[in-house]
Amino acid sequence: MEISTTLSDTPVSEARLSEILVDPGFGVHFTDHMFTVEWTPEKGWHDARITPYGPLVLDPATAVLHYAQETFEGMKAYRHADGSVHLFRPEANAERMIRSSQRLALPELPVDDFLAAVEALVKVDARWVPEAQGEKSLYLRPFMFASEKFLGVRPSQHVTFMVIASPAGSYFKGGLKPVSLWLTEDYTRAGRGGMGAAKTGGNYASSLVAQQEATANGCDQVVFLDAQDGLYVEELGGMNMYFVFRDGSIVTPATGTILEGITRSSIIALAEQLGHEVTERRFAIDEWRSGIASGDIVEIFACGTAAVVSPVGELRSAAGTTAAPASTELTMKIRSALVDVQFGRAEDTNGWLRQVL
């Protein structure tokens, strides 16, 4: 894929950038440039370009605004102590976007082109990658959407893929601490045959009213149960879950109607390398409650690209409150193992890092 580059005439000043990188927040500030490539049945993927970051001009009849045909990814670029910049398992993001695109009837962007797009933007906006201190990073958002102007229910014949980037600090404003969870029994994310395993905006839109419910009940995040029986834990609004048992074994809910997170699969691998048996299976909400009551469940944690790894605190619902596990020892051990690889503080024995600069 040949990529043309037009640099911004008005990049953020070094002084202002320094201010931003001290406390970047999450998804608040954006880099000087963005990547775009377009697709049509006749031309395939074409006109790949990096241009100054700026608003999009969309016709009111643009298909994505009416039929929500879109996918996206979330990933990060990390600066190591020696100044080099690395991506973490970007091939897995590219492959997941292909699976999401298949489910949303969008064209597939080849893995090599996905990687070229992301790397090109990181190289152009390398000064936006924060220093390693404080576990800051450059959050990358590749996304694809139906950009044809038409009103009619069919796959779009014009599709746009873009990448934007935003320096990131901690996802949770209060810092790393156990997150309190609200169990919603009125809403579900996805059912069998639906889009639960695709990374598409509709899945997140469906979680927002339940998240409002969680916030109204004083909780940080919402827990969803399966749509069929309403008995089995699936995931949080945007995070996967793990339950650590007294014997050291770990259970994480099976995929199918939940998103197969890259952080999720990385943690499974790291936990197994640390000597823990990890099982993917259906996990009932009653097993959660009884496991805490008996002391059989000793830790619970959640993970995602943005939040990395967070310990889970108490579970609240209309039926009452389930206490938080007493320990976060393994949670923090796994978190450190993952973050140390990402930031180059530990050896990358799994070959997960891809150096960009």
N, C-alpha and C positions, 0 to 999 in steps of 0.2 A: 504494500500500500504506500503510494507516494503521498507525502504530506507537505503541503505548502505552509509557510509561516509568515504571518504579518504581525510584527511586534507592536505593542501599545505605545502610543505617543505620550500617554499620561500615566505611567506606572506609579504605584504608591511609593512615596518617598521612603528613603532608608530610615529616616527618623520616625515616621508614622508606622512603618512596618515593625520597627523595634518595639514600639508601644503595643502594637497588636499582639506580638508574639510573647510578651510578658504574661498576658492573660487572654488567650484567644477565645475562650469559651468553646462552644460546639455549634458549628453551622451558622456562625454569625458573620464572619468576614470571609471574603473570597479573593482568590489570587487574580493576577493581572490578565490572565488569558483563559481560553477555553478551547476544547477540541470539538470539531464537528465533521461528520461524514454522512452522506445521504444514500438511500437505496431506492431503486425502482426496478420492476421486472425486466425492463429493457437494458438498463445500464449496470445492474447490480450495485455494489458499493462503489461510490465515486465521489470526487470533489472533497477529498480529505484535507482538512485545513485547521491550523491554529490561528485564532484571531483574538483581538482584545476582548476581554470579558464584557458582556453587555446584555441588554434585554433582547428577547426574541419577539419577532413580529409574527403573529399568528392570525389567520383568518377566523372569524367567529364560527365557521363551519368546519374547522380543523377536527379531524376524526377523534383524536384522543380526548378532546373536551367533551365528547358526547358518549363515547363507547369505552373509554378507559383502557384502550389497547396500549399498554406500556409495561416495560420492565426496568429494573435498575439493579445496581450493585453497590456495595459499601466495602471499602478497603483503605489501607493506610500506607504511606511512605514514612520510613523511619530514618533519622539521621544517627549514625553511630559516632562514637567518641572520636574516631579518626577523621570525621567529616564526610565520610561516604554515605550514600543514600540507598536504601534497600526497600523493596516491596516484599510482602509476606504472602507467599502462596498465590500469586496473581493468576497462575494458570487455573487454579481451582475456581476463582471468581469468573474467569472467562468461560469455563466449562459449565458452571451453574447458570450463567446468562444464556447459554445456548439452550439448556433445558427449560429455562423460564420462557424463552422466545418460542420454543416449540409449543408450549402450553398456551401461549397467547397468540398463536398464529402469526408471529413476526418472523422476518428473515433472520437467519443465523449469521452472526458476525464471527468469522473464523478466529480461533484462539490467537494466532500470530498477529492478526490485525488488532484485536483487542489489546494485546500486550504493547504493540507499537503505539497505539493511541495513548494509552496511559503513560508509557515511558516518555513519549514526546512532550506531553504536558508537564510532567515532573521535571524534565530537563530544562524546559523554558522557564518554569517558575520555581527553580531549585532554591532560590533565596527565601521562599516561603516555608521551606521545611524547617521546623524549629530545631534548636539544639536538643540533645538527648535528655538534659536535666528535666525532672518533673514529669517524665513519660509523655511529653508532648509529641505530636506527630502531624503529618499532613493528611487529612481525610480526603479520600478521592471518591467521587460519585459518578461512575459511568451510568448512563441511562439511555433508553431507546423508546421512541414513541411514534404513534401513527400520525404522520404530518400531512396526509392528503386532505384536500378540501372537498368534503362530500358528506352527505347525510344519507346513510344506508348501512344496514348491518351486514358487513362483510370485511375481510381483512384489508387493511389499507394498502394501496398501491404506491404510496410514497412514505418512506420511513426515515427518521433521523436518529442517529446515534451521537451522543455528546459525552464529554467528560468535563466536569468542573472540579475544583479543589478548594479546600477550606482548612486552615490550620486549626488544630483541635487540642483542647486541654481535657480536663475530666468531663465525662458525660454527665455524671451526677454532680450537681452544684454543691451539694453538701460534702463532697469527697467520698472516699471509699469507706462505707459502713454497711451493715446489714440492711437490705431493702425490705420494707414491709409490703405484704402482698394482700390484695383483695381477691377473693374467689367470686367470679361472676357466674351466676346460675341462670341468667336471663339471655346472655349473648354467647355466640360461638364464632370462631374465626372461619372455619372451613369444614366441609364435609367430604366424604368419600367421592372421588371423581372431580372435586373442585380444584381451586387454585392454591390450596394451602402450601404445597411444596414449591410453588413458584414465587420468586421475589418480585412482586408486583404491587403497585400502590393500593389496589383494592383491598388486599389483605390488611394493610395498615389502616386504611379508612374504616374498615369494619371493626377495628379495635378501639377506635377513639371514644365512642360513647361509653364503652366499658371502662376505659381509662378514666373518663370523667367520673364514673361511678366509684372507681377506686379512690380518686382524689377526694371526692366528697366524703368518703369514709376514712380519710386520714392516711391512706396508703400510697406507696411510691409507684407500684406497678400492679397490673391485673393478671390473674391466672385464668386461662381458658380450659374448659373440659371438652371432651369429644362431642361432636354434634349428634351422634347416633344414640348413645346411651346416657350421656351426661354423667359418666362415672369416672372417666380416665383423664389424667392430667396430660395436657398437650404442651403448651408453652406459654410464655408471657407475651405481652404485646409485641415485643421485638427481641426476645431473648430465649435461649434454650435452657433447660433445667437438668440438674443432677442431684441424686440422692445418695449420700454416703452412709453405709451401714456399719454397725459395730465391728464386724469381721473384716472391714477394709474394702469390701466390694462396693461397686458403684452401679446405680441404675439410672439410665436416662430414657425418657419416653421414646418409643419407636417412631420412625418417620413414616411418611405417607401422606398425612394431612398437615404436617408441620414442615417448616423450612429446614433443609439440611445445611446448617451453618458451617462455614469453614472454620470458625473458632471452635465450634462444637466438635468437629472431627479431629481437630488438632489436640483438643483436651483429651479426647478418648485415647489417642495415641500416646500422649504424655503420661496419662494416668496408668496405662498398661506398662509403659516403660519404667514407671516407678514401682511396679509390682502389684498393681490393683486390678482385679478382674472387673471389667466393664460390661454390663449387659444392656442391650437395647430391647425394651419390651413395653407392653402396656403397663401403666402404673396408676392404680386407683387412688382417688382422693382419700378414700377410707384407709388405705395403706399408709398414706402420709400421716394422717391423724393418729392412727394406732401405733405407728412406728415412733413417733415423737413421745406418745404417752408411755410406751414401754421402754424407751431408751434405745431401741434397736436402730433408729436413724439418728446418727450423731452429727451430721452436717448436711446442709443443703446449699447449693450455689447455682448461679445462673451466669450465662455468658452471651456475648455478642461482639461484633467488630467494634462498635462504638464504646460500649461499656467494659469490654475485655472480660474480666471475671469479677463478680460481685457476690459476697455472702448473702444468703437469704435469712431474713428475720422471721417475725411472726406472721401467721396466716389468719386473716380475718374473713368472716362471712356472716351471712344472716343467722347462721346457726351458732355463732360464737367465735372464739379465738383459739387457735392452736399455737402454743408457745414456740419460740425460736429455738433451734438446736443450741446446745451449750458451746460447741466448738466451731472454730473456723481454721483449725490447724492445717488440714489437707487442702482446703480451699486456697489459703494463702500460699502454700507450697506449690500447688499447680499454677496458680497465678504467676508466681515468681519465675517458675520454669518457662512459662510461655513468654512473658514480657522480657526476660533476660535474653532469649533467643531473638526476639523481634528487634531489640535495641543493641544486639551484638555483644552482650555481656556474658553470654554462654555460647558454647560451640553448637553450631547448627548441624547436628548429626543426622537430621532427617532431610536435609537439602531443601528447606522451605524458603530460604531467602533468595531473592533475585536482585543483584546489584544493578542500580541504574546509573549512579555517579560515584 
